[in-house]
Amino acid sequence: MSSVPVAVVTGSNKGIGFAIVRDLCKQFPGDVYLTARDPGRGQEAVAKLQQEGLRALFHQLDVDDLQSIRALRDFLKEKYGGLNVLVNNAGIAFKVQDKTPFAVQAEVTLKTNFFGTKNVCTELLPLMKPYGRVVNVSSTVSCSALGRCSQELQQKFRSDTITEEELVQLMNKFVEDTRKGVHDKEGWPNTAYGVSKIGVTVLSRIQARLLNERRKGEHILLNACCPGWVRTDMAGPQATKSPEEGAETPVYLALLPSDADAPHGQFVSDKTVRPW
């Protein structure tokens, strides 16, 4: 078993994820895994970094596929005996002008952005080594979407005692409400992406709390962050930040020094803790 530290970035063959891998290759003292659904695209991205003189490794990962997540889990367990840095970056967004019915957009978006992230955490968080760092890439859209939820929903999502089961129920309810065409009436905002990222931010708060309870003294820090509005396939060419600039906050959180005890369970944007 290798004693080399190891970092994994989900959905990292392009965009912000790719920029995060590039930065970690330069700054993280260990093996960095670039992951992608499509092995061809993943290997291509690794080769691109090689041309820059950087060494990334590849492992297939489709966050929508539990078997794929578990295959990565077993590989990390066997080869490294655990994990030091996990960046949950994989995510999707429908374009504003997309004609796909809203209920379908809701189901597809939450499947990847919320449930995919949750499943990766369920399988990989138990592997986190002491002083490990976990970064869940969310979005400030989660804040604006939260503000457009009913008071009752806002209260639930801001609760310091909400459980993962309750959060899952709420995310499923949103999908169900869009299917029935009653999501407006039920107090939801009209953004599937926004709701999926509310889920990621709240999930991060819950997970940080559980780490405090179950793994006290192991100094594992877990946070949600917003990379900003970044020029990627997802956000388009009008966005204000380059992927390199978008990678700054996730990489800062992934490389928090071993003597740091904060931030933890926070929502961080531009390296600054934001109110939730």
C-alpha positions in Angstrom: 0.0 0.0 0.0 1.3 3.4 -1.0 1.9 5.9 1.8 1.8 8.8 -0.7 -1.0 11.4 0.0 -3.8 11.3 -2.6 -6.3 13.8 -3.9 -9.3 13.2 -6.1 -11.3 15.8 -8.1 -14.6 14.7 -9.6 -15.7 15.8 -13.0 -12.3 17.2 -13.9 -11.5 16.6 -17.5 -12.4 20.2 -18.4 -13.4 23.6 -17.0 -13.0 24.4 -13.3 -12.3 20.8 -12.4 -9.4 20.6 -14.8 -8.0 23.9 -13.5 -8.3 22.5 -9.9 -6.3 19.4 -10.9 -3.7 21.6 -12.6 -3.2 23.6 -9.4 -3.1 20.6 -7.2 -0.5 19.0 -9.4 1.6 22.1 -8.8 1.0 22.4 -5.0 -0.2 19.1 -3.5 2.6 16.8 -2.2 1.2 13.5 -3.6 -0.8 11.8 -6.3 -3.7 13.8 -7.9 -6.5 11.9 -9.7 -8.4 13.5 -12.5 -11.7 11.7 -13.0 -14.2 11.7 -15.8 -17.2 9.7 -17.0 -15.5 9.1 -20.3 -12.1 7.4 -20.1 -11.1 8.8 -23.5 -11.7 12.4 -22.5 -10.1 11.8 -19.1 -6.9 10.4 -20.6 -6.8 13.3 -23.1 -6.9 15.8 -20.2 -4.1 13.9 -18.4 -2.0 14.0 -21.6 -2.6 17.8 -21.8 -1.3 18.3 -18.3 1.7 16.0 -19.1 2.6 18.4 -22.0 2.7 21.1 -19.4 5.1 19.0 -17.3 2.5 18.1 -14.7 1.7 14.6 -13.5 -2.0 13.7 -13.0 -3.3 10.2 -12.8 -6.7 9.1 -14.2 -9.5 7.1 -12.8 -12.9 6.6 -14.3 -15.8 8.1 -12.3 -19.4 8.7 -13.1 -21.1 10.3 -10.1 -24.5 9.1 -11.5 -23.4 5.5 -11.2 -23.0 4.0 -7.7 -21.0 1.1 -9.1 -18.5 3.5 -10.6 -18.2 5.4 -7.3 -17.7 2.2 -5.4 -15.0 1.0 -7.8 -13.1 4.3 -7.1 -13.6 3.7 -3.3 -12.2 0.2 -3.5 -9.2 1.3 -5.6 -8.3 4.1 -3.1 -8.8 1.9 -0.1 -6.5 -0.8 -1.6 -3.8 1.4 -3.1 -3.6 4.2 -0.5 -5.5 3.0 2.5 -7.7 6.1 2.3 -7.9 9.6 0.9 -6.4 13.0 1.9 -8.3 15.5 -0.4 -11.7 15.2 -2.1 -13.0 17.9 -4.3 -16.6 17.2 -5.4 -16.7 19.3 -8.6 -18.9 17.3 -11.0 -22.0 19.1 -11.9 -24.4 20.0 -14.7 -26.7 22.9 -15.7 -29.2 23.3 -18.4 -28.9 26.4 -20.5 -31.5 29.1 -19.9 -33.0 28.7 -23.4 -33.1 24.9 -23.1 -36.6 23.6 -24.1 -36.4 20.5 -21.9 -39.5 20.3 -19.6 -38.8 21.8 -16.2 -39.7 18.6 -14.4 -37.1 16.7 -16.5 -34.5 19.4 -15.9 -35.2 19.1 -12.1 -34.8 15.4 -12.0 -31.6 15.3 -14.2 -29.9 18.2 -12.4 -30.6 17.0 -8.9 -29.5 13.5 -9.8 -26.0 14.7 -10.7 -25.5 17.8 -8.6 -27.1 16.7 -5.4 -27.5 12.9 -5.3 -24.3 12.3 -7.2 -22.3 14.5 -4.7 -24.1 12.9 -1.8 -23.3 9.3 -3.0 -19.6 10.2 -3.5 -19.5 11.5 0.0 -21.3 8.5 1.5 -18.7 6.2 -0.1 -15.6 8.3 0.2 -15.9 10.3 3.5 -15.3 7.2 5.6 -11.9 6.9 3.8 -10.8 10.4 4.7 -7.5 10.3 6.7 -6.8 12.6 9.7 -6.2 16.2 8.5 -8.2 15.4 5.3 -9.9 18.2 3.3 -13.2 17.9 1.6 -14.5 20.6 -0.8 -18.0 20.5 -2.2 -18.3 22.9 -5.1 -21.6 24.7 -4.8 -22.6 28.1 -6.1 -23.8 31.5 -4.9 -26.9 30.7 -6.9 -27.7 28.5 -3.8 -27.9 31.7 -1.8 -30.1 33.6 -4.3 -32.3 30.5 -4.7 -32.6 30.1 -0.9 -33.8 33.7 -0.8 -36.6 32.9 -3.3 -37.8 29.9 -1.2 -40.9 30.2 1.1 -40.1 31.2 4.7 -40.9 27.6 5.8 -38.4 26.1 3.3 -35.7 28.7 4.2 -36.2 27.8 7.9 -35.6 24.1 7.1 -32.6 24.7 4.9 -31.0 27.1 7.5 -31.7 24.7 10.4 -28.6 23.6 12.4 -30.3 20.3 13.2 -31.6 19.2 9.8 -30.6 15.6 9.1 -29.3 14.1 5.8 -32.6 12.1 5.6 -34.7 15.3 5.9 -32.6 17.0 3.3 -33.0 14.1 0.9 -36.8 14.1 1.5 -36.8 17.8 0.6 -34.8 17.3 -2.6 -37.1 14.5 -3.6 -40.1 16.6 -2.8 -38.8 19.4 -5.2 -38.5 16.8 -8.0 -42.0 15.4 -7.2 -43.5 18.9 -7.0 -42.1 19.9 -10.4 -43.6 16.7 -11.9 -47.0 17.6 -10.5 -46.5 21.2 -11.7 -47.0 22.6 -8.1 -43.4 23.6 -7.2 -44.4 27.4 -7.3 -47.3 26.8 -5.0 -45.1 24.7 -2.7 -42.7 27.6 -2.2 -39.9 26.5 -4.5 -37.9 28.9 -6.7 -38.0 28.4 -10.5 -34.4 27.1 -10.7 -33.4 23.4 -10.7 -29.7 24.3 -10.6 -30.3 26.7 -7.7 -32.2 24.0 -5.7 -29.6 21.4 -6.5 -26.9 23.7 -5.1 -29.0 24.6 -2.0 -28.8 20.8 -1.5 -25.0 20.8 -1.8 -24.5 23.7 0.6 -26.9 22.2 3.2 -25.4 18.7 2.8 -21.9 20.2 3.5 -23.2 21.8 6.7 -24.7 18.5 7.8 -21.5 16.5 6.9 -19.3 18.9 8.8 -21.5 18.5 11.9 -21.3 14.7 11.6 -17.5 14.8 11.3 -17.4 16.8 14.5 -19.5 14.2 16.3 -18.0 11.0 14.9 -14.4 11.9 14.1 -13.5 14.5 16.7 -9.8 15.2 16.9 -9.0 14.0 13.4 -8.9 17.6 12.1 -10.9 16.9 8.9 -12.2 20.1 7.4 -15.2 20.1 5.0 -16.7 23.1 3.3 -18.9 24.2 0.4 -17.7 26.9 -1.9 -18.6 29.0 -4.9 -15.9 29.2 -7.6 -17.6 32.3 -9.0 -19.1 33.0 -12.5 -16.6 31.1 -14.6 -16.1 30.9 -18.4 -16.9 27.2 -19.0 -19.1 25.2 -21.2 -21.7 25.5 -18.5 -21.6 29.3 -17.8 -20.7 30.4 -21.3 -18.2 33.0 -22.7 -19.7 36.1 -21.0 -18.7 34.9 -17.5 -16.3 37.1 -15.6 -13.7 34.6 -14.3 -11.3 32.3 -16.1 -11.3 28.6 -15.0 -7.9 29.3 -13.3 -9.5 32.1 -11.2 -12.5 29.8 -10.5 -10.2 27.1 -9.1 -8.6 29.5 -6.6 -11.2 29.1 -3.7 -11.7 25.3 -4.1 -7.9 24.8 -4.1 -7.4 27.1 -1.1 -9.9 25.0 0.8 -8.3 21.7 -0.4 -4.9 22.8 0.8 -5.8 24.4 4.2 -2.8 23.9 6.4 -2.7 21.0 8.9 -2.9 23.5 11.9 -6.1 25.1 10.6 -9.3 24.4 12.4 -11.5 26.6 10.2 -13.3 27.2 8.0 -15.4 24.1 8.6 -19.0 23.5 7.6 -19.0 26.9 5.9 -20.0 28.4 2.6 -16.9 30.1 1.1 -16.7 32.4 -1.8 -13.5 34.4 -2.9 -11.7 32.7 0.1 -14.2 34.4 2.4 -16.8 32.7 4.6 -20.3 33.9 3.6 -23.5 33.9 5.7 -26.0 31.2 4.8 
